Amino acid sequence: MAALLAVAVLVPMATVAAWASAENSDGRARIESERRGVAYLRPLTRLLDTLAAGQSAAVRGEQVDNPSIESALAAVELVELRHGAELNSRSRWPTLRDSIKELVQRPGSPGLEAYQRWGQAVDLTVALIRRVGDTSRLIVDSEVDSSYLVDAGLVRLPEIVQAAGQLADLGHMTPGLRAEDPRAAILRDRIATNAGAVAAGLSNVADASRSGQVGSALLSPLDQFGAATDQLAPSVAVATMPPLPDNLTAASVGVRDSSQRLGQTIWAELDRLLVARLDDLADRRLQILVVVVVGLLVAVGAAVALLILTRRQRPPRRRSPAHAAPDDPDESGRPATLGASLSATFGNDPPGQHSVLPGGGLYGGPGTDPAVTAVVGTGIGGSGRSPAGAR
């Protein structure tokens, strides 16, 4: 019964503890994968910003900032060596890296050629950003606060940086570009739509985040981002879009720089949020361990207590008649053996030591039965002779 009690307590508890521990391990693995994605996306989105700037410079025939591009390229290469295998990016990164190195050496002729060549590298970078978001499982993060951050940093801001650079290059290649031009209208609508989604999502992060873990650090970069995007592409309907700014290039640079600052802040806040979740999982793992230990002690204690109680309540074992002591009485209270019966009748005097009663009888001791004494005193077999005549 004690063993059954221990099993009845331990089996359900072990099942629940194993399930909780497996879920905890899965959650930890998922968060660590997301952190690898964040570590990769930090330099990769910075590389996107430098490529967009290099594209605009190459289109206008200006000097490309090659040191900035090479520095961003080296940063991505370093994180690729660390996490490329887990994020499954090794099939795409070499192609992008080689194309960027070639652009640094040969930026192309100003105008359309540079626009097309650099535009391919920008497209490959945006595609790799999406790829890392998928393989790191950032894109499927189900938490409300982190989902806003992922949507802004992974989807919206790269679209804005790419569209802003293309709009500035289009204005340079098309003198007198007007807001009614379909190409300009499409690019401005992309910027305005994504900027509105970023503002709406990040404004909810502070409310959605537990204990205000995220939010305050985003306020200043978000304000700067909103002001820059409103100057280039206000959040209004395409039909009512105001004219293009006079200095389209400067407005595009403002959007690109503010997007980069906001993006780096997003990755820092997201990583901090993921670290807090890892700490919560560590605390939960400790709680599971404590519950298992306490449950084990309770089960063992209950089994031991039941075993002790059962032994105390068990009646004493009775010996069988075959193993009874010669002098033990039976259930009726009488001597259990012939020797004990004779001793009770005739006393305990040794043989040859019996006393002779008056009249010639034998005295067997203080416990002699008077009836037996009378029989014995009359002689053996009832002949009435004295002991001497009995011979």
Buried (B, 14 or more C-beta within 10 A) or exposed (E): EBEEBBEEBBEEBEEBBEEBBEEBEEBBEBBBBBBBBBBBBBBBBBBBBBBBBBBBBBBBEEEBEBEBBBBBBEBBEEBBEEBBEBBEBEEBBEEBBEBBEEBBEEBBEBBEEBBEBBBEBBEBBBEBBEBBBBBBBBBEBEBEBBBBBBBBBBBBBBBBBBBBBBBBBBBBBEEEBEEEBEEBBBBBBBBBBBBBBBBEBBBBBBEBBEEEBBBEEBEEBBEBBBEBBBBBBBBBEBEEBEEBBEEBBEBBBBBBBBBBBBBBBBBBBBBEBBEBBBEBBEEBBEEBEEBBEEBBEBBBEBBEEBBEEEEEEEEEEEEEEEEBEEEEEEEEEEBBBEEBEEBBBBBEBEEEEBEEBEEBBBBBBEEBEEEBBEEBBBBEEEEEBBBEEEE
